[in-house]
Amino acid sequence: MRSLRAVARLLRLLVHILAGLATVLLRFPRMAPEVQHARVQVWSRELLAHAGIALEIRGTPLAAGPALLVANHLSWLDISVMHAARHCRFISKSDVERWPVIGRLATAVGTLYIERSTRRDAMRIVRLMQEALARREVLGVFPEGTTADGTELLPFHANLLQAAVLADAPVQPVGLRFVDRATGRPSADALYVGDDTLLASLWRVLRAEPMVAVVHYGQPERAAGRDRRVWAEDLRRAVDALRKA
């Protein structure tokens, strides 16, 4: 039964992803940015639904930029979950750009790519983020730098927060979690950690019982004189509280 359900979900997802690719290739060039953002949000919500994942939003996302959203990182699904709740431009590891199809979609929605092993590239991304914030855009980052199993937050890397410090832009903490829809208990089926492959994780999601992706927005805050390292630790505590609430 689970395998049959997974195959049906997979077929719907493939059609949906191909339709999304056609949209970004053929229609996006003629769309205004705000129309693109709305379309990405709708597409992301539909993607989650095809995978058997409902969306629950708690708190209130900032209505407009400039803003930087910082969230914990659990799964390859996190970007779609965040887009479904509130469109933003993500800063992602450079590997994503090379993923078949997904990389093309990520690039089309304005993803900024960073080579994490190179300090000079972090400085480049901070500059691009600062420019985007000056244009009143909404950006999103996962300061842990990698996915975790949800039991405990990894330390937050502070480098990218420098863009918000320089732009004096608000940062909004966001807590993410996946729960079983029937029991309300945390679900491990969406996790993508350790030695997991993307295909194995995808198949586990497709076979899973219906889940809910919970996106919990906290109160926006500015640096208010804090340096990026102190601010990163304060934001880590805020995100930790949100993901558990």
N, C-alpha and C positions, 0 to 999 in steps of 0.2 A: 504493500500500500504506500509506504513512504517513498519507495523508489519510483512508483508511477507518478506520485504527486511531484517528485523532484523533476522528472522528465517533462511534465506539463509546465512547471514553472520555468525550466530552462528554455523551452521553446518560446514561451512568451517573452522571456528576457532577451533572447537573441533577436527576435523581431523588433523589440523595443529599442535595443541598442543600435541596430542597423537603421531604424527610422530616425534615431537621434543623430547618427552620423550623416545621413542624407540631409537632415535639417541644417546642421552646422556647415556643410559643404555648399548647399544650394541656396539656403534662405537667410542664414546669419548675415552674409555681406550686405543684405538689403534692409536689415532690421536696425532700429535705433537701439542703443545700449540698454535702456530700460525695458524694451520689449524682449531683448535677448535674456535679460536677467529673469523676467517673469517666466519665459519659456523654459529656462534651465530649472527653475523651482518646480514647475508643473511636471517636467520630465523626470526629475529626481523623485518626486512623490509617487509617480506612476511606477518607476523602477522598483521602489521599496514594496509597493503593493504587489507587483508581479512576483517578488521574492517571498511574499507571505509576511511582510513586516509592516506593521502599523506605525504611525508617527504620533507621539505625544509631546506637546510643547508646554513647558512650564516657565513662568516668568515672561518677561517681555524683551524681545530683541530690540536694539536701537533701530529707530525708524530710518535714520539716514546717517551717512558718514560725515566727517571722517571717523573711523572706528577700527579697532583691531580686536578680533574675537580670539580668545585663547581657550583651548579645550584639551581634555585628556584624549588619548589615542588608543583605540581598542581593535580596530578592524579596517580592512580595505573599504568597508561600507561607510566609514565615518564622513568622508567628503560628501557622498550622496545624502547622508542624513542631515548634515549641516546645510547643504544647498536646499534640501526640501523644507527646512525650517526657516531659513533666511539666506538669500543669495549673498555670496561674498567671493572675493578672489583669494584663492589659496596659495600659500607658499609650500611647495612640495619638493621632495628629493628628486634629483635629476633623472633617476631611473624611470620614474613614471612617464616621462616624455617619450621613452622608447618602447613602452608597452603597446602591443598591437591594438588598434581601434581605441582603447581607453586613453592612450596618450594623445591621440588626435582630438578626442572629445575634451580632455582636460585642457589642452592648449587653446581650443576654441572658446572656452569659458573664461580665459584670461589667467590661467595658472602661471605663477612665477616659479621657476625652477632653480634650486640651489644645489651646488656641489658641496655637501656637508664637510668633506674632508679638507677643503681649502679655505683657509681663513680669509684670503683675499676675495673669494666669491661671496662670503658672508657680508663683507663690506659693500660689495656691489649690490646685493639684494637689499641691504638696509637702505641704501641710497634710492633704489627703485621703490621700496615701500614708502619712504619718506615722501617721494614725489607723488605716489598714488594717494597718500593721505592728504597731501596738499590739494589734490583734486577732489577731495571729499569722498573718496571711495571707502568701501568696507572690505577689510582684509581678514583672513583667517589663518591661524597657525596652530600646530600641535607642538608645544614647547618641550615635550618629552623627547622629541626627535625620532621616536620609533614606537611601535605598538607595545602594549603591556597587557597582562592577563586580567587586569581590573582589581586585583586584590590590594595593590598598593601603587600609588603614583610614583613614577620615576622622577628624579630631579628635573626641574625645568631649566632648559638652556636659556640664558638671558640675552644672547646676542641680538636676536631679532626685535626684542623690546626696545632697543635703542632707537628704532625708527619712530615709535610712539613718543619716546622721550624728546627727540629732536623736533617732532611735529606738534608736541603738546596735544596729542590726540587721546581720547578716552580709550581704555581697554575694558572689554566686557568678558568676565570669566564665564565659561560654559561647561557644564558637567554632562557627560554622555554615559548612557548605559543601555544595555539590551536586557529585556526581561521576558519571561515566558508569559504569553497573553492569558493563559488559563490560571496559572498559579500566582503570577506577580513576582516570582522569584527571579534572581539574576540568571540569565541564559549564557552559557559558554559557547553556544553554537556559532555565534557571529565572530568570535575571536580569531585573530590572525597573528599568531605569535610564534616565536621559536623556530622550529624546523618546518612549520606548516608551509605547504606550497599554495599558491593562489588557487589552483584547480581543486585541491583537496578541501580548502576552506570554502570555496564556492559550492561544492557538492554537499558539504555539511550544512550550509545555510539552506540549500534547496530542499534537503531532506528533513529539516527541523520542523518542530511544531510551530504554529504561528507565534511570532514574536512582536514586541513593541520596542521601538527605538525611542528612548526618552531623552529629550534635549532640554536641559534646565539652564536658563539664562539667569545670571546674577546681576548685581548692581554694577554699572560702569564706574570706572575710577580713572583718575589721572595720576601721573607720577608724584605730583605734589612734593617735589624736592628729593624723592627717593632715587638712588641710582638704580640701574637696571637689575643688578643682582638682588638687592633688597626687594625691589618690586616683584621680581620673578618668584621669590619665596612667598611673598604675601599672596600673589595670584595663585600659586600652587595650593595654598591652604584654602583659598576661596573655591577653586575648582574641586578640591577634594570634598569639601562640604556639600557642594551642589550635586555631585555624582552620587552621594550617599543619601541625599534628602528624599 
